[in-house]
Amino acid sequence: MAYSEKVLDHYSNPRNVGSFAKDEPNVGTGVVGAPECGDVMKLQLKISDDGVVEDARFKTFGCGSAIASSSYVTELVKGKTVDEVMKIKNSEIVHELSLPPVKIHCSVLAEDGIKAAIADWKRRRTTDTKAAS
Amino acid sequence: MEGSQNEDRQCWRCGAGVGTGLVCPGCEAPQPPPDGDLFAVLGLPRRLAVDGEDLERRYHAASRALHPDRHQTAEPHARQLSERASAALNRAYRTLRDPVARGRYWLELHGNPLHRENKEIPPALATDVFETQEKLEELRTKATPALHDEVRHVHDALVARLVGLEAELSRLYAGANGNGMVDELKRRLSEIAYLRTLLGDIEAALGEVSGAHSRH
């Protein structure tokens, strides 16, 4: 199966690889996996107090499409509000990277990763607020 | 309900009852493979526990009965059916002889495939994966003998862990086959999938490293 040019670009030149410290304030971390192929993804978002994604990092261990999907999604979320990020659908990733049907689950993984990161950020923010009050 | 649609099947050629058989017991004509159930293709109930020797016997008997040599002078319909039945037989055998593939298939049959509602990785497992992957990254950039040994050690421990998990799977299969064990089955099959992928990455990294050495 041939990868599309955009997949190859993100795969050989991934954007935003790495991680933030988990305990850094304003960071939400999502760790998700695709058990059908064993791919594992960690996606982190740094979110400002007014709910805008300022930066993103990822570490994905899996196939080229999974790495490209995470790389693309970290670019896509920057500058978006939390509400906008929650509306991102995996179909946007499929379309942008021209993923074939057998690789659609890679885009689902990336969507799940950002949503898990936002959920973690919300959870941590609630705990922090409670702790502060 | 299980397999009921297959029980009263009749031979298209002589009308004898064929059940889930791939070949008519009366006139030996190949039959259409039973629909949508690889267990039925081998005449087995939908159970996770499968006796390996029994599976081999069933597969070889059906393969012989469907062998193209036996049907080459038959009418085109029979020849075509023998090919269809052989393809179904091979797929059933490949899927059911491997306990992991069998478990995944069983989940699909029960309308709850492995990936459904199953995105979360147990934190301890995630830590193992990320820590090992970091070691592999390090190994790819600076392959010291000590690091190589360390990764080799992780590799061997992982192989042993997988052997243990597969043994646990057999014990699970020998017990209940109801919906009550679906979650546990999914958890174990997922862990095996993540560890197998990790093992593949470790072997690739060790291979790359030793390959790099052998080129010098």
Interface residues (C-beta under 8 A of the other chain):
Chain A: V31 V32 G33 A34 P35 E36 C37 G38 D39 V40 K42 K59 F61 G62 H105 L109 D112 A116
Chain B: R104 P113 L114 H115 N118 K119 E120 I121 P123 A126 V129 F130 Q133 K186 L189 S190 A193 Y194 L195 R196 T197 L198 D201
